[in-house]
Amino acid sequence: MNYHFKCILCGSEYDPETTRYVCPKHGDEGILDTIFDSREINQITSPRAITGSADFSVWRYTPLLPLENPRESAPPLQVGWTPLYCSTTLGTRLGLSHLYFKDDGRNPTASFKDRASAVVVARARELGVKIITTASTGNAGAALAGLAAAAKMPAVIFVPQTAPPAKIAQLLVFGARVLLVKGTYDQAFDLCLEASKEFGWYCRNTAFNPYTVEGKKTASIELCEQLGWKAPDALVVSVGDGNVISGLWKGLRDLLTLGWIDRMPRLLGIQAEGSAACYNAWKAGTETITPVSAHTVADSISADLPRDGVRAVRAVRETGGAYLTVTDDEILAAIPELARGEAIFCEPAASAVYAGLKKAVHQGLVQSDETIVCMLTGNGLKDIASAMKVAGAGTIIEPTLGAVKQLNIC
Ligand SMILES: *Cc1c(COP(=O)(O)O)cnc(C)c1O
């Protein structure tokens, strides 16, 4: 695919052969968008051709991905084509007749982050790099560790020492070199950048690496295809660094430019009350992101300074959406609601989306007959401690039928 990069701040354009990460004029804030020739893509493929594809993974969208030879560079692990469920219970409860849940916890390392890591690892192989690295709150690292294992590429992962044990277990088991940073995710991010510069490692850091957003865009392309190449009215997603919402927006912008969908959905960004830098900027009507001191049970969306904040605020503003915040209690309460109502077990950063949707309904931000998609980004097994706070307790009994009878279950 022919493509080039464009700085989201100044619009300067760059050749991917010579520019690897960000706009040299703006440093880490000069995130790059990927621009392609829509006519060229429409000449080689179409929604109908893709619908006929037998590849049920992110690679069904290779004509829309900025890679040279994905047939050879794609790591052999099935990422993407996650189920889009029509709500069976919670939609009725909220008075929404077309509510959907996309379960991205079904990815190989159990989070949405596999989409970005798949494309970044493919790009790393094309570049011929030897070592790949990232900073992560846990999921991006687990995804990179998994995809790097699939590609037989050594990975170095920087995570806060406080990351949930299940995520650290994933990093270790896939054989990555795991660096447990005594500090926050933001400190791990900066350290990873420094190390990658010093040692020449290829850096996957969220947003800093332009291919992360390109991987993440596959989710919105996929859900439009699953809806019969139609855009929903609203798409609800949780926001930490803002790269997931930026990726979903990019996929939708690509589809609109290609003429494959006919309208842009409203994007609703959900943040934890204790980690709400994008919400704050959106509310204040600015693109200047002021860092916060993030504290939330939803570790995957805990970010002092959202690295893709500018684009994340634009995604909501330019689509006529909204930002909402939810408390940790609301986030936790949403875990069993989703599990009991829809049989989807989410980690807190994903259940936050349902907590946010409830608020959006109460505030009249979504209408009953609209098609609404909730993006559920991570599996509940990632963070058992949080689930156990709200799941209730089992009943301990003697190993006798009499003991069961005494409980009067039916
Ligand atoms: C990373 C992540 C998010 C948020 O993505 P950002 O790009 O940081 O906004 C949401 N949910 C889960 C489970 C994640 O891992």
The ligand as a Tripos MOL2 file, in Angstrom:
@<TRIPOS>MOLECULE
LIG
   15    15     1     0     0
SMALL
NO_CHARGES

@<TRIPOS>ATOM
      1 C1         -5.6740    0.0680   26.7440 C.3       1 LIG1
      2 C2         -7.0220   -0.2570   27.1530 C.ar      1 LIG1
      3 C3         -8.0770    0.6730   27.0850 C.ar      1 LIG1
      4 C4         -7.9320    2.0890   26.6820 C.3       1 LIG1
      5 O1         -7.1250    2.3610   25.5840 O.3       1 LIG1
      6 P1         -6.3220    3.7220   25.4980 P.3       1 LIG1
      7 O2         -5.7120    3.7040   24.1600 O.co2     1 LIG1
      8 O3         -5.3110    3.7150   26.6100 O.co2     1 LIG1
      9 O4         -7.3140    4.8410   25.6580 O.co2     1 LIG1
     10 C5         -9.3240    0.2370   27.4870 C.ar      1 LIG1
     11 N1         -9.5340   -1.0060   27.9230 N.ar      1 LIG1
     12 C6         -8.5640   -1.9260   28.0050 C.ar      1 LIG1
     13 C7         -8.8880   -3.2760   28.5070 C.3       1 LIG1
     14 C8         -7.2860   -1.5860   27.6250 C.ar      1 LIG1
     15 O5         -6.3080   -2.5040   27.7370 O.3       1 LIG1
@<TRIPOS>BOND
     1     1     2 1
     2     2     3 ar
     3     2    14 ar
     4     3     4 1
     5     3    10 ar
     6     4     5 1
     7     5     6 1
     8     6     7 2
     9     6     8 1
    10     6     9 1
    11    10    11 ar
    12    11    12 ar
    13    12    13 1
    14    12    14 ar
    15    14    15 1
@<TRIPOS>SUBSTRUCTURE
     1 LIG1         1 GROUP 0 **** ****
